[in-house]
Amino acid sequence: MLCLIAILSGCGGGSSPDQRDSEQALRKVAVADMPALSDCLQRISKHLNTTGGQEQLGISCAVGTYVGRSTGGYDCSLKVDVEPAELRLTIQDREISIPLGVTAYSADGRPLMNVEDASLPGQPGFQAVRYVAGSADEALTETLALRLEGGTPRLPKIIYQSVRNNKAQTTVCNFGR
């Protein structure tokens, strides 16, 4: 289980999506939150680049619900939560949830998390990755990223990508559109 710095005394959650969301994760992120979110994503990115994903990660500054519209014209939302620690994208009638946590251990025994830096120049962000083992036709890699776009105002972009059998599918959700 993953317990994030200074936020959790324990991990866990209910069985339905409404029961498992923390109160903070239910709060809708607004355009007025963008300066603080920019600072937050820069801190997370710097932390990931410094530690290589080998230490506990504090994402509490990014917790909330990011509502937008996909490039395909569908309503979408991303919940970033720490109780339980996960990224959860809802688009149309589909929900993709990637728990944040330890997925492996380094040769010297340090835990490796499934959270990575997803920044581009001037666009801070992070992503969670999930690998599902199987045959070539069944194996699946999913990536769910939260990143600020360039431009003014700098708004969040949510990117979901799944790769199966060497075929990638990408869904982009633009904040507030």
MARTORDREN-135217 format. One line per 8 residues: number of its first residue (from 0); their letters; for each residue x, y, z of N, C-alpha, C. Coordinates in Angstrom, 2 decimals. Each point is the difference from the previous one (the first is absolute). Layout:
N
NUM> a> X:Y:Z:X:Y:Z:X:Y:Z ~ ...;
END
This chain:
177
0> mlcliail> 0.84:-1.19:0.00:-0.84:1.19:0.00:0.87:1.24:0.00 ~ -0.51:1.03:-0.57:0.73:1.26:-0.07:-0.62:0.99:0.95 ~ 0.79:0.59:0.84:-0.47:1.07:0.86:0.81:1.24:-0.35 ~ -0.68:1.05:-0.38:0.69:1.20:-0.46:0.37:0.89:1.18 ~ 1.08:0.72:-0.16:0.57:0.85:1.04:-1.02:0.99:0.55 ~ -0.08:0.10:1.30:-0.74:1.04:0.71:-1.48:0.06:-0.33 ~ -0.54:-1.02:-0.63:-1.41:0.07:-0.33:-0.75:-1.19:0.57 ~ 0.58:-1.17:-0.05:-0.73:-1.19:0.37:0.50:-0.59:1.30;
8> sgcgggss> -0.94:-0.42:0.80:0.39:-0.80:1.14:-0.23:-1.47:-0.32 ~ -0.80:-0.25:-1.02:-0.25:-1.35:-0.47:-0.49:0.08:-1.42 ~ -0.03:-1.12:-0.70:-0.47:-0.03:-1.38:-1.21:-0.89:-0.06 ~ -0.83:0.22:-1.01:-1.16:-0.86:-0.19:-1.15:0.81:-0.51 ~ -1.12:-0.68:-0.22:-1.16:0.71:-0.50:-1.18:-0.93:-0.10 ~ -1.14:0.56:-0.32:-1.23:-0.75:-0.15:-0.05:-0.73:-1.32 ~ -1.13:-0.64:-0.25:-0.12:-0.81:-1.19:-0.57:0.74:-1.19 ~ -0.76:1.05:0.20:-0.54:0.74:-1.13:0.82:1.26:-0.22;
16> pdqrdseq> -0.01:0.54:-1.24:0.80:1.19:-0.27:-0.31:1.16:0.93 ~ -1.28:0.22:0.33:-0.35:1.12:0.88:0.54:-0.21:1.40 ~ 0.03:-1.24:0.47:0.48:-0.28:1.35:1.52:0.07:0.09 ~ 0.69:-0.27:-1.10:1.45:-0.05:0.09:0.67:1.34:-0.23 ~ -0.74:1.02:-0.41:0.59:1.32:-0.23:0.16:0.75:1.31 ~ 1.15:0.61:0.19:0.18:0.87:1.15:-0.77:1.29:-0.25 ~ -0.25:0.74:1.05:-0.71:1.28:-0.14:0.77:0.96:-0.91 ~ 1.33:0.01:0.11:0.82:0.88:-0.84:-0.10:-0.38:-1.47;
24> alrkvava> -0.08:-1.30:-0.30:-0.05:-0.45:-1.39:-1.31:0.38:-0.67 ~ -1.04:0.21:0.78:-1.30:0.38:-0.57:-0.05:1.48:-0.38 ~ 0.96:0.79:0.50:0.02:1.43:-0.32:0.42:0.21:-1.44 ~ -0.83:0.75:-0.74:0.33:0.28:-1.40:1.08:1.08:-0.07 ~ 1.02:-0.27:-0.77:1.09:0.94:-0.21:-0.52:1.11:-0.93 ~ 0.32:1.25:0.31:-0.46:1.15:-0.78:1.18:0.71:-0.66 ~ -0.31:0.85:-0.97:1.04:0.77:-0.69:0.78:0.83:1.01 ~ -0.65:0.49:1.04:0.68:0.81:1.02:1.07:-0.81:0.74;
32> dmpalsdc> -0.07:-1.32:-0.07:0.98:-0.87:0.67:1.27:-0.22:-0.81 ~ 0.05:0.51:-1.23:1.11:-0.31:-0.90:1.37:0.46:0.49 ~ 0.15:1.20:0.57:1.36:0.36:0.48:0.52:-0.98:1.06 ~ -0.86:-0.39:0.94:0.42:-0.95:1.03:0.25:-1.37:-0.61 ~ -0.82:-0.40:-0.97:0.19:-1.30:-0.64:1.32:-0.03:-0.77 ~ 0.34:1.10:-0.65:1.26:0.07:-0.73:1.17:-0.22:0.95 ~ -0.01:0.69:1.14:1.05:-0.18:1.01:0.03:-1.45:0.50 ~ -1.17:-0.55:0.24:-0.13:-1.37:0.50:0.61:-0.98:-0.98;
40> lqriskhl> -0.39:0.08:-1.27:0.51:-0.95:-0.99:1.50:0.16:-0.21 ~ 0.51:1.21:0.13:1.44:0.20:-0.10:0.72:-0.68:1.17 ~ -0.57:0.10:1.21:0.60:-0.66:1.17:-0.02:-1.52:-0.16 ~ -1.13:-0.53:-0.46:-0.10:-1.46:-0.20:1.01:-0.45:-1.05 ~ 0.07:0.72:-1.11:0.94:-0.34:-1.07:1.45:0.02:0.51 ~ 0.35:1.04:0.73:1.36:0.11:0.54:0.29:-1.16:0.96 ~ -0.97:-0.33:0.84:0.16:-1.10:0.94:0.23:-1.32:-0.74 ~ -0.79:-0.24:-1.05:0.14:-1.24:-0.76:1.35:-0.06:-0.72;
48> nttggqeq> 0.46:1.12:-0.52:1.30:0.02:-0.67:1.14:-0.16:0.98 ~ -0.18:0.46:1.23:1.05:-0.09:1.01:0.08:-1.40:0.59 ~ -1.16:-0.62:0.26:-0.01:-1.30:0.69:-0.13:-1.18:-0.94 ~ -0.36:0.25:-1.25:-0.20:-1.11:-0.93:-1.16:-0.90:0.38 ~ -0.97:0.52:0.73:-1.16:-0.79:0.39:0.30:-1.02:1.08 ~ 1.07:0.23:0.77:0.38:-0.97:1.02:-0.33:0.45:1.41 ~ -0.76:1.07:0.14:-0.40:0.47:1.32:-1.48:0.30:-0.02 ~ -0.55:0.12:1.20:-1.41:0.37:0.08:-0.23:1.32:-0.70;
56> lgiscavg> -1.16:0.10:-0.60:-0.32:1.16:-0.81:-1.16:0.75:0.63 ~ 0.14:1.31:0.19:-1.08:0.83:0.51:-0.74:0.66:-1.15 ~ -1.21:-0.45:-0.27:-0.79:0.59:-1.09:-1.22:0.75:0.53 ~ -0.05:0.23:1.29:-1.21:0.61:0.58:-0.31:1.35:-0.61 ~ 0.99:0.72:-0.51:-0.26:1.31:-0.61:-0.73:-0.13:-1.34 ~ -0.04:-1.19:-0.59:-0.68:-0.21:-1.28:-1.35:-0.69:0.15 ~ -0.38:-0.32:1.23:-1.25:-0.72:0.24:-1.20:0.85:-0.41 ~ -0.94:-0.62:-0.68:-1.22:0.66:-0.43:-0.56:-0.68:-1.23;
64> tyvgrstg> -1.10:0.55:-0.51:-0.64:-0.52:-1.21:0.19:1.01:-1.12 ~ 0.58:-0.44:-1.09:0.27:0.82:-1.17:-1.05:-0.37:-1.06 ~ -0.88:0.94:-0.33:-1.10:-0.27:-0.91:0.29:0.65:-1.34 ~ -0.31:-0.72:-1.08:0.25:0.55:-1.33:-0.75:-0.74:-1.06 ~ 0.53:0.11:-1.22:-0.60:-0.65:-1.16:1.11:-0.66:-0.80 ~ -0.29:-1.20:-0.47:0.99:-0.73:-0.79:0.06:0.57:-1.41 ~ 1.08:-0.31:-0.70:0.12:0.45:-1.38:-1.07:-0.65:-0.87 ~ -0.61:-1.09:0.47:-1.10:-0.64:-0.71:-1.36:0.61:0.33;
72> gydcslkv> -0.02:1.03:0.87:-1.25:0.69:0.33:-0.75:-0.54:1.20 ~ 0.58:-0.89:0.78:-0.67:-0.58:1.16:0.43:0.71:1.28 ~ -0.94:0.09:0.96:0.35:0.51:1.32:0.97:-0.99:0.65 ~ 0.94:0.55:0.75:0.97:-0.85:0.67:0.43:0.66:1.30 ~ 0.53:-0.80:0.91:0.52:0.55:1.24:1.12:-0.90:0.52 ~ 0.93:0.62:0.68:1.08:-0.71:0.66:-0.06:0.33:1.48 ~ -0.04:-1.05:0.82:0.09:0.19:1.45:1.39:-0.41:0.42 ~ 0.67:0.92:0.68:1.29:-0.28:0.62:-0.29:-0.10:1.49;
80> dvepaelr> 0.35:-1.14:0.59:-0.35:-0.22:1.40:1.18:-0.61:0.75 ~ -0.02:0.15:1.32:1.00:-0.62:0.86:-0.63:-0.99:0.97 ~ -1.32:-0.09:0.03:-0.72:-0.93:0.88:-1.05:-0.74:-0.78 ~ 0.25:-1.05:-0.73:1.29:-0.64:-0.24:0.81:0.77:-1.04 ~ 1.27:-0.25:-0.03:0.89:0.69:-0.93:-0.23:-0.54:-1.41 ~ -0.57:0.83:-0.88:-0.28:-0.44:-1.35:-0.29:1.18:-0.92 ~ 0.10:-0.27:-1.29:-0.49:0.88:-1.06:-1.16:-0.74:-0.63 ~ -1.15:0.68:-0.19:-1.18:-0.66:-0.55:-0.65:0.88:-1.06;
88> ltiqdrei> 0.03:-0.48:-1.24:-0.58:0.70:-1.14:-1.37:-0.58:-0.31 ~ -0.99:0.87:-0.16:-1.33:-0.41:-0.43:-0.28:0.70:-1.32 ~ -0.37:-0.78:-1.00:-0.34:0.55:-1.31:-1.12:-0.86:-0.57 ~ -1.07:0.65:-0.44:-1.22:-0.70:-0.41:-0.42:-0.90:1.15 ~ -0.16:-1.29:-0.25:-0.39:-0.94:1.05:1.17:-0.87:0.45 ~ 1.21:0.42:-0.29:1.20:-0.77:0.33:0.78:0.67:1.12 ~ 0.50:-0.81:0.93:0.84:0.50:1.09:1.32:-0.74:-0.02 ~ 1.10:0.75:0.01:1.34:-0.57:0.04:0.64:0.48:1.29;
96> siplgvta> 0.38:-0.93:0.84:0.60:0.33:1.28:1.38:-0.62:0.09 ~ 1.00:0.82:0.30:1.35:-0.51:0.19:0.44:0.36:1.42 ~ 0.08:-1.01:0.86:0.47:0.24:1.37:1.46:0.44:-0.02 ~ 0.36:0.88:0.92:1.38:0.46:0.12:0.66:-0.81:1.11 ~ 1.15:-0.57:-0.30:0.65:-0.78:1.03:1.28:-0.64:-0.47 ~ 0.53:-0.84:0.84:1.24:-0.71:-0.27:-0.30:-1.15:-0.96 ~ 0.77:-0.08:-1.08:-0.22:-1.06:-0.99:1.19:-0.96:-0.09 ~ 1.14:0.40:0.54:1.20:-0.84:-0.06:1.00:0.52:1.03;
104> ysadgrpl> 1.12:-0.70:0.10:1.07:0.41:0.91:1.31:0.03:-0.77 ~ 0.84:0.98:0.32:1.30:0.11:-0.66:0.92:-1.11:0.52 ~ 1.15:-0.14:-0.63:0.96:-1.03:0.40:0.43:0.15:1.45 ~ 0.02:1.23:0.50:0.38:0.20:1.40:-1.20:0.03:0.94 ~ -1.17:-0.41:-0.49:-1.16:-0.16:0.86:-0.90:1.22:0.16 ~ 0.30:1.10:-0.69:-0.85:1.18:0.12:-1.26:-0.17:-0.85 ~ -1.14:0.47:0.49:-1.23:-0.13:-0.78:-0.01:0.92:-1.22 ~ -0.56:-0.50:-1.10:-0.18:0.79:-1.22:-1.50:0.19:-0.20;
112> mnvedasl> -0.39:1.26:-0.16:-1.42:0.31:-0.17:-0.36:0.06:-1.48 ~ -1.29:-0.07:-0.29:-0.49:0.05:-1.38:-0.35:1.42:-0.42 ~ 0.62:0.99:0.62:-0.24:1.40:-0.33:1.28:0.56:-0.62 ~ -0.16:0.70:-1.13:1.15:0.53:-0.73:-0.24:1.46:-0.36 ~ 1.09:0.68:-0.28:-0.09:1.36:-0.53:-0.56:-0.07:-1.42 ~ -0.94:0.87:-0.31:-0.59:0.04:-1.36:0.11:1.40:-0.58 ~ 0.99:0.75:0.45:0.14:1.39:-0.42:0.56:0.11:-1.42 ~ -0.41:1.06:-0.64:0.61:0.46:-1.24:0.57:1.38:0.31;
120> pgqpgfqa> 0.85:0.57:-0.84:0.52:1.33:0.30:-1.13:1.02:0.28 ~ 0.03:0.58:1.20:-1.00:0.99:0.40:-1.36:-0.57:0.31 ~ -0.12:-1.32:0.04:-1.28:-0.66:0.27:0.20:-1.09:1.05 ~ -0.02:0.37:1.29:0.24:-0.98:1.05:-1.15:-1.00:0.11 ~ 0.34:-1.22:0.40:-1.03:-1.01:0.20:0.57:-1.30:0.51 ~ -0.90:-0.92:0.32:0.41:-1.33:0.44:-0.98:-1.02:-0.56 ~ 0.42:-1.27:0.04:-0.85:-1.06:-0.52:0.13:-1.25:0.85 ~ -1.05:-0.80:-0.04:-0.01:-1.31:0.64:-0.02:-1.04:-1.12;
128> vryvagsa> 0.71:-1.10:0.23:0.10:-1.05:-1.00:-0.44:-1.32:0.63 ~ -0.74:-0.78:-0.81:-0.40:-1.34:0.46:0.33:-0.99:-1.12 ~ 0.63:-1.10:0.41:0.33:-1.09:-0.93:-0.86:-1.21:0.37 ~ -0.62:-0.60:-0.98:-0.75:-1.22:0.20:0.67:-1.07:-0.84 ~ 0.56:-1.00:0.65:0.74:-1.04:-0.69:-0.94:-0.92:-0.76 ~ 0.53:-0.63:-1.00:-0.76:-0.96:-0.79:0.73:-0.31:-1.29 ~ -0.65:-0.77:-0.85:0.57:-0.31:-1.30:0.08:1.31:-0.80 ~ 0.60:-0.07:-1.17:0.16:1.21:-0.82:-1.35:0.65:-0.30;
136> dealtetl> -1.03:-0.80:-0.16:-1.33:0.55:-0.29:-0.71:0.50:1.25 ~ 0.40:-0.48:1.17:-0.70:0.36:1.24:0.73:1.05:0.83 ~ 1.33:0.07:-0.13:0.77:0.95:0.81:-0.47:1.42:-0.27 ~ -0.04:0.81:1.03:-0.53:1.36:-0.10:0.86:0.94:0.83 ~ 0.31:1.14:-0.57:0.65:1.08:0.72:-0.92:1.20:-0.07 ~ -0.33:0.57:1.17:-0.85:1.19:0.06:0.77:1.13:0.67 ~ -0.17:1.19:-0.53:0.62:1.19:0.56:-1.07:1.07:0.12 ~ -0.06:0.64:1.16:-0.96:1.08:0.25:0.78:1.19:0.53;
144> alrleggt> 0.01:1.09:-0.77:0.84:1.17:0.32:-0.83:1.24:0.24 ~ 0.48:0.85:0.90:-0.54:1.33:0.24:1.14:0.97:-0.26 ~ -0.21:0.90:-0.96:1.05:0.94:-0.39:-0.63:1.34:-0.33 ~ 0.71:1.09:0.32:-0.45:1.33:-0.40:0.37:0.24:-1.45 ~ -0.91:0.61:-0.75:0.29:0.38:-1.39:0.82:1.27:0.00 ~ 0.60:0.29:-1.13:0.65:1.29:-0.18:-1.07:1.03:-0.33 ~ 0.35:1.24:-0.11:-0.96:1.04:-0.35:-0.53:0.72:1.22 ~ -0.98:0.87:-0.25:-0.60:0.80:1.07:-1.50:-0.10:-0.10;
152> prlpkiiy> -0.70:-0.37:1.04:0.55:-0.52:1.25:0.48:-1.43:-0.20 ~ 0.90:-0.40:0.87:0.53:-1.37:-0.06:-1.02:-0.91:0.68 ~ -0.69:-0.80:-0.81:-1.05:-0.87:0.51:0.44:-1.46:-0.02 ~ -0.56:-0.82:0.88:0.37:-1.41:0.03:-0.48:-0.77:-1.23 ~ 0.78:-0.98:-0.35:-0.36:-0.95:-1.06:0.18:-1.38:0.62 ~ -0.97:-0.86:-0.23:0.04:-1.36:0.49:0.20:-0.91:-1.21 ~ 0.99:-0.87:0.07:0.31:-0.87:-1.13:-0.02:-1.44:0.49 ~ -0.84:-0.81:-0.64:-0.05:-1.43:0.29:0.48:-0.75:-1.23;
160> qsvrnnka> 0.93:-0.93:0.20:0.47:-0.80:-1.12:0.03:-1.46:0.43 ~ -0.51:-0.86:-0.88:0.10:-1.44:0.23:0.70:-0.61:-1.20 ~ 0.87:-0.96:0.30:0.75:-0.68:-1.05:-0.21:-1.50:0.19 ~ -0.56:-0.62:-1.04:-0.21:-1.44:0.00:0.38:-0.51:-1.38 ~ 0.77:-1.08:-0.03:0.41:-0.60:-1.26:0.66:1.03:-0.92 ~ 0.84:0.85:0.58:0.73:1.06:-0.71:-0.91:1.03:-0.67 ~ -1.24:0.10:0.43:-0.93:1.00:-0.53:-0.37:0.94:1.13 ~ 0.26:1.28:-0.22:-0.29:1.01:1.02:-1.32:0.70:-0.30;
168> qttvcnfg> -0.76:0.25:1.06:-1.20:0.82:-0.08:0.18:1.12:1.01 ~ -0.25:1.24:-0.45:0.18:1.16:0.86:-1.29:0.78:0.10 ~ -0.35:0.41:1.21:-1.14:0.86:0.25:0.51:1.24:0.73 ~ -0.39:1.18:-0.48:0.40:1.26:0.60:-1.25:0.69:0.53 ~ 0.09:0.45:1.24:-1.09:0.75:0.64:0.54:1.40:0.32 ~ -0.59:1.00:-0.59:0.41:1.39:0.22:-0.86:0.63:1.09 ~ 0.65:0.55:1.00:-0.65:0.60:1.16:-0.95:1.13:-0.41 ~ -1.19:-0.02:0.58:-0.93:1.12:-0.10:-0.57:0.28:-1.36;
176> r> 0.06:-0.90:-0.92:-0.49:0.30:-1.35:-1.33:-0.64:-0.24;
END
